[in-house]
Amino acid sequence: MLIKQLYIGGELVSSGLTTEVINPATLTPVGSIAAADIAQAEQALAAANKAFPIWSKTSIKQRTDWMYKLRDAVIENEQHLRECIHLEMAKPWSSTKDDYQMLVDSLNFYADAMLNLEQETLEDKEGTHTHELRREPVGVAAAFLAWNFPLLNLAYKIGPAMAAGCPIVIKPSVKTPLSAYAVGELCAKIGLPAGVVNIISGPDHKVGDAISASTIPSVLTLIGSTNVGKHVIATGATSIKRYSMELGGNAPAIVFADADLNNAADVICGVKFANAGQICVTPNRVLVEQSIADEFIEMILTRAHSVKVGFDKTADIDMGPVMDASSWHRIDALVQDAIVKGATLLTGGGKPEGHETGYFYSPTVLCGVTPEMDIAKEEVFGPVISIMTFSKDDEVLAEANNTEAGLSSFIFTSNEARVTRFADELRFAEVQVNGIKYAINLPHFGIKQSGVGVDCSLLALDDYLAYKRVSRAV
């Protein structure tokens, strides 16, 4: 059992409320956290607010030195951080590397970015003034993290906030708080100045709402569903705040007959069955050109049948369970609804044989999915590939855009003219062509109902920096 404390105002803190962390593969407790109440949420916000005048005026060199110290502590404690993720999510051990590495990359990238950030000057056409455009910390940030990538999601927020000079209150999900709390332990260990980072977790409807309703944060940032995003914006309307939110997706993956089909199948299955499909950018609708549908479906099935499901640190596991009972039943309800409405279950559905304990869901493939089915309209967030067919470019473009979500999209084709057209006309913030790539230096964001603001890249700093114009008469 891992026992973790809150991290508030530079100190590890206990509370009168504890929450057990349940492993979704074994359904046994693997840890216990000190959970915050409203008073401790307010304490964390006050600590961040107190730190702001000091941290925002700390030199960039000093701030980045602290970031490098934290990075070094993260590297020294890689095994423990990954162990936390492995236990709280039952994520395959090999997959925990991505979470951990993103935290290292974020601290490196944003420290380097701030050290190299240059102030801008603006032209004065009349020559009567000089104009300097400065960037300054906007204020206290508060971050709400999704449970699907516990450290990766934390990394997206802590790097730019610390670099920009914004103290931050981080609220990880109560489902997966262990790894985030472990980062709090590292902050305490290196003696990070009090209030610069605060890490607390607790009931969303109490602790989360207390944070977003407070007038202290200048920035509310979130990774989660569109409905949660709407709720945070509504509760945050007590004052004028900035919002940076990566919300739900409904990604189309369009596979044309002239594509490298093996590559397309590898990419789609790779991202769909990784993390048990609990990835915001994973293809939700696989739209396959009719002439190659049968061939491509066989390729998908071959890969689905080869997925190794389980929970074993020492074994070569591809996929663990989904997060909890509500996730399992929601996914299964979408699959069953599709079958009732005419889709064909080609493989999977329900629990895989030999994994009756835990929230394992079989790698699943459906064909004959239509736009009217709930599974084509809602984010599945599970290991289910829903296959639809098309015969014309205009038809598939219209169907791909037939969603309020606008996060990621995929297109597989060798036709450059088609790539140009679809890159122009797909109404998604990200268009992945013949592959998939994410990295700390590449912006990640959504349009429409999939969010505002930016995670990753230099653009993310703009969520935490305010512009100031200084004009001087000559």
LUMLO-463260 format. One record per residue (C-alpha): residue in three letters; y negated, x negated, z. Coordinates in steps of 0.05 Angstrom, whole numbers, padded with zeros to 5 digits, always signed. Layout:
BEGIN
AlaYXZ
...
//
This chain:
BEGIN
Met+00000+00000+00000
Leu-00068-00026-00020
Ile-00122-00008+00030
Lys-00193-00010+00002
Gln-00262+00000+00032
Leu-00328+00025+00005
Tyr-00379-00027-00016
Ile-00449-00007+00004
Gly-00510-00050+00015
Gly-00472-00115+00010
Glu-00420-00095+00062
Leu-00349-00068+00060
Val-00351-00002+00097
Ser-00299+00045+00126
Ser-00307+00120+00130
Gly-00278+00178+00167
Leu-00247+00204+00102
Thr-00189+00170+00067
Thr-00157+00188+00001
Glu-00088+00167-00022
Val-00078+00140-00092
Ile-00015+00166-00125
Asn+00023+00128-00178
Pro+00034+00178-00236
Ala+00101+00147-00254
Thr+00135+00148-00186
Leu+00092+00202-00152
Thr+00088+00157-00091
Pro+00026+00132-00055
Val+00007+00061-00076
Gly-00059+00055-00040
Ser-00112+00087+00004
Ile-00187+00084-00002
Ala-00244+00098+00044
Ala-00276+00158+00010
Ala-00350+00171+00013
Asp-00383+00235+00038
Ile-00453+00259+00019
Ala-00485+00217+00074
Gln-00452+00153+00048
Ala-00472+00170-00024
Glu-00543+00175+00000
Gln-00534+00110+00038
Ala-00511+00075-00026
Leu-00570+00103-00065
Ala-00618+00080-00011
Ala-00588+00011-00012
Ala-00597+00006-00087
Asn-00668+00033-00082
Lys-00684-00019-00028
Ala-00655-00074-00072
Phe-00695-00054-00135
Pro-00762-00088-00118
Ile-00725-00152-00102
Trp-00671-00153-00157
Ser-00719-00131-00212
Lys-00766-00189-00195
Thr-00709-00239-00187
Ser-00713-00288-00245
Ile-00666-00278-00303
Lys-00636-00346-00288
Gln-00619-00326-00216
Arg-00592-00258-00238
Thr-00547-00288-00290
Asp-00523-00341-00241
Trp-00499-00285-00196
Met-00464-00253-00256
Tyr-00428-00318-00271
Lys-00407-00323-00199
Leu-00378-00253-00202
Arg-00344-00270-00268
Asp-00312-00331-00237
Ala-00287-00290-00178
Val-00258-00239-00227
Ile-00221-00293-00264
Glu-00194-00322-00200
Asn-00168-00254-00180
Glu-00140-00231-00247
Gln-00071-00216-00221
His-00095-00172-00164
Leu-00144-00133-00207
Arg-00090-00121-00259
Glu-00041-00101-00205
Cys-00089-00048-00180
Ile-00093-00018-00250
His-00018-00023-00260
Leu-00006+00016-00195
Glu-00061+00068-00198
Met-00048+00087-00271
Ala+00024+00064-00281
Lys-00004+00030-00343
Pro+00043-00021-00375
Trp+00030-00090-00347
Ser+00011-00119-00415
Ser-00041-00064-00425
Thr-00077-00081-00360
Lys-00102-00145-00394
Asp-00152-00106-00437
Asp-00185-00074-00376
Tyr-00191-00140-00339
Gln-00215-00179-00400
Met-00271-00130-00415
Leu-00301-00143-00346
Val-00301-00218-00358
Asp-00330-00208-00428
Ser-00384-00160-00404
Leu-00409-00206-00349
Asn-00410-00264-00398
Phe-00442-00226-00456
Tyr-00499-00193-00418
Ala-00516-00254-00378
Asp-00522-00294-00442
Ala-00560-00237-00476
Met-00614-00234-00422
Leu-00622-00309-00422
Asn-00636-00307-00496
Leu-00677-00243-00498
Glu-00746-00257-00528
Gln-00809-00218-00516
Glu-00841-00188-00578
Thr-00911-00189-00604
Leu-00942-00134-00647
Glu-00990-00143-00705
Asp-01062-00121-00697
Lys-01088-00104-00766
Glu-01161-00108-00746
Gly-01153-00173-00708
Thr-01189-00146-00647
His-01130-00149-00599
Thr-01065-00184-00584
His-01005-00142-00565
Glu-00945-00161-00524
Leu-00884-00116-00519
Arg-00847-00128-00454
Arg-00780-00103-00428
Glu-00774-00088-00354
Pro-00719-00059-00310
Val-00723+00017-00311
Gly-00698+00029-00240
Val-00635+00046-00201
Ala-00575+00064-00244
Ala-00517+00109-00223
Ala-00451+00106-00262
Phe-00395+00156-00263
Leu-00330+00127-00290
Ala-00271+00159-00324
Trp-00201+00143-00299
Asn-00169+00122-00365
Phe-00194+00050-00366
Pro-00215+00035-00294
Leu-00242-00035-00303
Leu-00263-00030-00376
Asn-00307+00030-00360
Leu-00336-00006-00300
Ala-00349-00067-00345
Tyr-00389-00025-00394
Lys-00438-00007-00339
Ile-00442-00065-00290
Gly-00458-00119-00343
Pro-00521-00090-00374
Ala-00546-00061-00308
Met-00541-00126-00270
Ala-00570-00166-00328
Ala-00629-00118-00337
Gly-00647-00121-00263
Cys-00624-00050-00245
Pro-00585-00042-00179
Ile-00527+00004-00192
Val-00485+00055-00154
Ile-00416+00060-00186
Lys-00372+00120-00174
Pro-00301+00109-00200
Ser-00254+00168-00207
Val-00216+00187-00144
Lys-00154+00183-00187
Thr-00162+00108-00203
Pro-00209+00076-00152
Leu-00168+00016-00130
Ser-00190-00034-00183
Ala-00264-00015-00177
Tyr-00260-00022-00101
Ala-00228-00090-00112
Val-00290-00110-00151
Gly-00331-00089-00090
Glu-00289-00137-00049
Leu-00306-00193-00098
Cys-00381-00176-00094
Ala-00376-00181-00018
Lys-00337-00246-00023
Ile-00389-00282-00065
Gly-00446-00255-00023
Leu-00480-00215-00078
Pro-00549-00194-00053
Ala-00546-00128-00015
Gly-00553-00065-00055
Val-00548-00096-00124
Val-00479-00065-00134
Asn-00451-00008-00093
Ile-00382+00022-00105
Ile-00362+00089-00075
Ser-00316+00145-00092
Gly-00306+00216-00067
Pro-00302+00288-00089
Asp-00340+00300-00153
His-00370+00367-00131
Lys-00399+00334-00068
Val-00409+00260-00078
Gly-00420+00262-00153
Asp-00469+00319-00149
Ala-00507+00286-00091
Ile-00516+00224-00134
Ser-00538+00259-00197
Ala-00584+00308-00160
Ser-00619+00252-00123
Thr-00688+00231-00146
Ile-00672+00158-00134
Pro-00634+00141-00199
Ser-00675+00128-00261
Val-00612+00124-00303
Leu-00549+00167-00300
Thr-00493+00139-00341
Leu-00424+00170-00352
Ile-00359+00163-00387
Gly-00323+00230-00388
Ser-00317+00297-00421
Thr-00373+00335-00456
Asn-00370+00390-00402
Val-00378+00338-00347
Gly-00436+00308-00385
Lys-00471+00375-00388
His-00459+00385-00314
Val-00489+00316-00296
Ile-00550+00329-00339
Ala-00560+00397-00306
Thr-00553+00371-00235
Gly-00596+00310-00252
Ala-00656+00354-00272
Thr-00688+00345-00204
Ser-00729+00288-00235
Ile-00741+00256-00303
Lys-00682+00210-00315
Arg-00651+00172-00372
Tyr-00580+00190-00393
Ser-00528+00145-00425
Met-00464+00183-00437
Glu-00400+00171-00476
Leu-00367+00239-00480
Gly-00308+00274-00512
Gly-00282+00261-00583
Asn-00242+00296-00636
Ala-00230+00238-00684
Pro-00204+00251-00754
Ala-00159+00198-00786
Ile-00160+00209-00862
Val-00102+00177-00900
Phe-00108+00175-00976
Ala-00051+00163-01024
Asp-00080+00097-01046
Ala-00081+00069-00975
Asp-00036+00015-00946
Leu+00008+00067-00912
Asn+00044+00018-00867
Asn-00022-00007-00841
Ala-00047+00064-00831
Ala+00015+00084-00793
Asp+00011+00022-00750
Val-00062+00034-00732
Ile-00054+00108-00718
Cys+00009+00101-00676
Gly-00017+00039-00642
Val-00080+00073-00616
Lys-00047+00142-00606
Phe+00010+00119-00563
Ala-00028+00064-00527
Asn-00050+00086-00457
Ala-00007+00149-00469
Gly-00060+00173-00518
Gln-00113+00176-00463
Ile-00166+00142-00505
Cys-00231+00176-00526
Val-00231+00145-00595
Thr-00158+00158-00613
Pro-00144+00201-00675
Asn-00140+00273-00654
Arg-00127+00300-00725
Val-00088+00260-00776
Leu-00107+00286-00845
Val-00058+00262-00898
Glu-00063+00270-00973
Gln-00010+00320-00995
Ser+00023+00276-01047
Ile+00045+00224-00995
Ala+00052+00269-00934
Asp+00128+00267-00931
Glu+00131+00191-00939
Phe+00076+00180-00887
Ile+00107+00228-00837
Glu+00172+00188-00839
Met+00132+00125-00824
Ile+00099+00158-00765
Leu+00166+00184-00739
Thr+00198+00115-00744
Arg+00143+00086-00701
Ala+00143+00144-00652
His+00218+00137-00641
Ser+00210+00063-00625
Val+00159+00072-00569
Lys+00187+00047-00503
Val+00167+00092-00447
Gly+00170+00075-00373
Phe+00141+00040-00313
Asp+00167-00030-00301
Lys+00123-00092-00293
Thr+00179-00138-00316
Ala+00200-00097-00378
Asp+00171-00093-00448
Ile+00140-00024-00440
Asp+00095+00008-00493
Met+00073+00071-00458
Gly+00067+00097-00387
Pro+00056+00168-00362
Val-00005+00212-00369
Met-00051+00214-00309
Asp-00030+00275-00269
Ala+00002+00343-00270
Ser-00059+00378-00298
Ser-00061+00329-00356
Trp+00013+00339-00370
His+00009+00414-00370
Arg-00055+00416-00412
Ile-00023+00371-00465
Asp+00041+00411-00465
Ala+00003+00477-00470
Leu-00033+00451-00533
Val+00034+00430-00564
Gln+00067+00496-00548
Asp+00007+00536-00573
Ala+00010+00498-00639
Ile+00085+00513-00647
Val+00074+00587-00633
Lys+00020+00588-00686
Gly+00064+00556-00739
Ala+00064+00481-00729
Thr+00130+00444-00733
Leu+00152+00398-00676
Leu+00183+00337-00710
Thr+00196+00296-00648
Gly+00178+00296-00574
Gly+00147+00352-00535
Gly+00159+00354-00460
Lys+00188+00299-00417
Pro+00227+00241-00448
Glu+00300+00237-00428
Gly+00311+00193-00367
His+00240+00202-00342
Glu+00244+00267-00305
Thr+00203+00239-00247
Gly+00130+00227-00260
Tyr+00081+00252-00311
Phe+00113+00222-00373
Tyr+00102+00258-00438
Ser+00144+00242-00499
Pro+00113+00210-00560
Thr+00103+00273-00601
Val+00091+00288-00674
Leu+00071+00356-00702
Cys+00062+00375-00775
Gly+00035+00438-00806
Val-00024+00437-00759
Thr-00082+00481-00782
Pro-00156+00482-00763
Glu-00148+00548-00725
Met-00100+00517-00674
Asp-00128+00495-00607
Ile-00097+00426-00616
Ala-00141+00414-00677
Lys-00204+00437-00640
Glu-00195+00407-00570
Glu-00188+00334-00549
Val-00114+00325-00534
Phe-00120+00262-00493
Gly-00046+00252-00496
Pro+00009+00219-00539
Val+00010+00274-00593
Ile-00001+00262-00668
Ser-00023+00325-00703
Ile-00014+00321-00778
Met-00053+00363-00828
Thr-00052+00357-00904
Phe-00105+00360-00958
Ser-00110+00351-01034
Lys-00185+00342-01048
Asp-00239+00295-01022
Asp-00290+00351-01011
Glu-00238+00391-00973
Val-00219+00336-00925
Leu-00291+00314-00914
Ala-00310+00385-00894
Glu-00251+00391-00848
Ala-00263+00323-00816
Asn-00334+00343-00799
Asn-00312+00412-00774
Thr-00322+00394-00701
Glu-00379+00390-00650
Ala-00354+00321-00630
Gly-00382+00259-00663
Leu-00351+00197-00632
Ser-00301+00160-00676
Ser-00270+00171-00744
Phe-00220+00134-00788
Ile-00209+00128-00862
Phe-00152+00093-00898
Thr-00162+00081-00973
Ser-00169+00024-01024
Asn-00222+00061-01064
Glu-00289+00028-01049
Ala-00330+00085-01078
Arg-00294+00133-01032
Val-00306+00088-00972
Thr-00380+00087-00988
Arg-00383+00163-00995
Phe-00344+00178-00932
Ala-00382+00126-00891
Asp-00446+00161-00912
Glu-00422+00233-00901
Leu-00375+00230-00841
Arg-00416+00257-00782
Phe-00390+00209-00730
Ala-00423+00150-00696
Glu-00365+00104-00714
Val-00328+00100-00780
Gln-00268+00054-00778
Val-00243+00034-00847
Asn-00171+00011-00856
Gly-00166-00013-00784
Ile-00196-00009-00715
Lys-00240-00057-00676
Tyr-00276-00054-00609
Ala-00310-00111-00572
Ile-00366-00122-00522
Asn-00414-00143-00578
Leu-00401-00081-00620
Pro-00440-00017-00602
His-00399+00042-00579
Phe-00432+00110-00579
Gly-00429+00182-00601
Ile-00472+00234-00636
Lys-00472+00310-00632
Gln-00435+00332-00569
Ser-00403+00263-00559
Gly-00460+00232-00521
Val-00526+00195-00519
Gly-00542+00122-00507
Val-00498+00062-00521
Asp-00442+00023-00488
Cys-00430-00049-00508
Ser-00474-00094-00553
Leu-00547-00113-00543
Leu-00565-00040-00555
Ala-00537-00021-00487
Leu-00592-00060-00453
Asp-00642-00010-00479
Asp-00612+00042-00432
Tyr-00632-00001-00372
Leu-00698-00031-00397
Ala-00765+00003-00403
Tyr-00817-00020-00453
Lys-00887-00039-00432
Arg-00944-00055-00480
Val-00997-00104-00458
Ser-01058-00105-00504
Arg-01114-00155-00495
Ala-01181-00154-00528
Val-01196-00219-00564
//
